[in-house]
Amino acid sequence: MESSSDQPNGTTPSWRPLSARQRRVLGTLIEKSKTTPDAYPLTMLALTTGCNQKSNRNPINNYSQEQIEETVEYLKGIGAVALVQGNGRVPKVRHYAYQWLGLSKVEAAVMTELLLRGEQTLGELRTRASRMEPIADLAELQKLLADLHTRKLIQFLTPAGRGQLVSHNLYPDSEKSELVQKYANYSGHAAEPCDDSDENDSDSPQTKSTSRSAVAELKAIVDQLQERVKFLEDQLGTRWSGPE
């Protein structure tokens, strides 16, 4: 589970660009420390399962345990994660993202969603990050993002306004160039499913926005419950087959 040792301790952040697999491993560790603290730190098997899960991931991958072990070794070497002794002497993995990236708990939730999903709108990001740490509204998120941007941890891909897209800034140079080029000629607004509404619709914009936000939040809760069930099944070695 998260503890005081996970929090920023005044040390200078030492982050560097990460590959897609490295980002997935680090993001998964932060996520599980928040959403399934009873199963954290993670065994290599649980970490592999978490990296490959179908919910809250983009893209969906099928990494082998050997690939995850190799990635953990690299992240351990740069101080982003560590191996600890688990019950029964099974090595487990924990992250040091708070120190390595210089994050608060709520900033870590924001960065985790960006590491696990890549670019997304502010509305999507607020709803998804709120499953780990409360973010009251877009104004609070925008302040968090401004601070993260000042520290060069995130990048705004499109102009401010409805549907603005944001991503993390941990891409290697080649990936970063491709991402910037992808949105270089961006025009129009990205879909904003949870915090905006179409003013031309006949129904109340506020009502539509509230409905979309509620649906997105319920989906995030369902995804989190699915994750917890999956981890409990892995711990017990069983699978639920549904109602009789």
N, C-alpha and C positions, 0 to 999 in steps of 0.2 A: 504494500500500500504506500501511498505518498506519505512522506514524513518531513520533518524540518530539514533533514539533510538533502532533500530534493530541491529546496528553495535556493534562490540566489544568495550567495554568501559574500558578496563584495569582490569576488575575483573577476578578472577581466575575461569576458566571453572569448572563446577560442574557436568559434565555428568557421567552417570552410564549405565550399560547394560539395554537394553529395550527388551520387548517381541515383537513378530511379529506385533501384533495389535498396540502397542505403537509406533513402528517404522513407521508403515503405517500412523498413524495419524500425527506424527511429520513431516514426509517426505511430506505428502500431504499439510500441512500448509505452509511449506517453498516453495514448488512448486507453489502453487496458489498465494502466495504473489508476485512471480516473473512473472508468465504467465498470470494471470488474476487479476491484482492489483485493477481493478475497482470493483471486487466482494470480496475483502479481507479487513478486517477480515471476516471469514466465519461463517454463521449460523451453527447450529448443523446439519440441513438438508443438507446444501451444503457440509459440511465436510464429512458427511456419503456418499453422492453421489461421492465426490472426492476420498474417500478411496476405493469405490467399482467400479470405472470406469474400462473399459476394455482396455484402451490404457495406455501405460507407467506404467504398473503394472505387477509384477510377485511375487507371484501368484495372480490370480484374486480372490477376496473374495466377500462375501455377508454379511458384517457386518450389524447388526441392529443399529438403532439410539441409542437405549439404551446401546448397547455395546460401541459405540463411546462416548457417554456421560460419561460412567464409566471410559473409558480410559482417557478422557480429565481431569476428576477429579484427576486421579493419576498423570498425567503429570503436572497439575497445582500445586499439592502438592510438586513436586520436582523442581519447578521453570522453567520448559521447555516451558510452555504455560501459557496464562492468559485469563480470560473472560473479555470482554469489553462491554459497552453498545452500541448497534447499533441503527440505526434509528427505530423509533417506539418502542423503549424499548425492542427490541429482542436481547438477549445476543448473542455475537459473540466471536469467538475464534481467538487468535493471537498467534504466536510462539515467543519465546525468544531464538531461536537456536543459534543466533550469539554469545550471551553471554554464554549460557549454554554449548555450544561446543567449544567456542573460535574461531570462523570462520570469514574469510573475505567473501565478497559476492560471489566471484568465487569459493572459497572452499566450500561454502554452496551449490552451484549448483552441485558440484561433489558429496558431501555427500548425497544430496537429491536423486540423481539417484541411488546411492548404497542402500539407505534406501528403495527406492520404488521397486527396481528390484533385489537386491542381487548381487551376483558375476557376473562379466562381463569382457570382454577383454578391454584393454586400448583404442582400436579404437572405440568400441561401446560406452564406457564411454565418450570419448571426444565429439563424435557427439551428444549424448543425452544431456550431460551437457551444450553444446554450445547453445541449444535452450533457455537457461535461462541466461547464461553469456558467452561472447566470450572467446574461448580457441583456440588460433591460430593453434596449431599443437601438435603432440605427445610430443615434447620436453618440451613445456610449461606444458602440463598435467603431465609429469613425474616429473617435479620440484615441482608441487603442491602436487603430491602424496608422494614425498619424505618428504616434510614438514609435511604432515598429518600423515605419518608413524612414524616420529620422535615423534609426540605427541600421538602416539598409537591410532589414530582414524581410521586408515585403516590397512588392512593386505594383503600382497601379497600371493596368494594361490599357485602359480606355479612359476617356475624359470623365470628370465628375458629373454626377447626375443619375437619373433613373437607369438602372441596369449596369452601373459601373462594374467593371471586372477587376479583380485583384488576384494576385498569386504571391507565393513566397519568393524569396530571392536566393534560394540555395542551389539553383541550377548551375551546372558547369557552363562555361561560356558558350559551347556549341548549342546546348539546349536553350539557353537564354536567348541567343540570337534568333533561333527558330521561332520561339514564342513571341518575341517582339515583332518579328516580321509578320507573323500570323495576324496580328492586330494592327499592323501599321496603317492599313487602309480601312480600318473599322469605321462603320457609319451606322447610325440607328441605335436602338436600345436592345440589350439582351433581355430575355424573359426574366421577370422578377416575380417569382411565385409567392412570396410570403410577406412583402412589406409595401408593395405598390399596387395600384389599381388603375384601370382605364377610366379616365374622367368622362368619356363619351358613353359609357355603359349606362343603361337606364336605372340599374340598381344603385344603391348608395355605395360610393367608392370606399367609405370607411368600413361598411359591412362586408364588401367583397375582400378587402385587404385583411380584415380580421378572420374571415373564413379561410382564406389561403394560409394565413399564418397558423391557424389552429390545425389544419390538415398537415402542414409541414412538421409541426411540433409533434403531432400524434405519430407520424411516420418515424420521426427520430426516436420516439419512445419505443415503438415496436422494434425498430432495428436494434436498440440497446438491449431489449428483453431477449431478442433472438441471439444476440452475442452471449448473454449470460447463460442462456439455456445450453448453447453449444459448448461453452467452456465447462459447465457442470457435467454435461454428458461425457466430455473428454476425461474429466477427472474421475467419473464413476465407471467409465468404460461401457456405457449403455447408450441406446438411442431411443427416443420417444417416437412411437409409431402413430400417435394420434389417438382419439377416443375410440373405444371398442364399438 
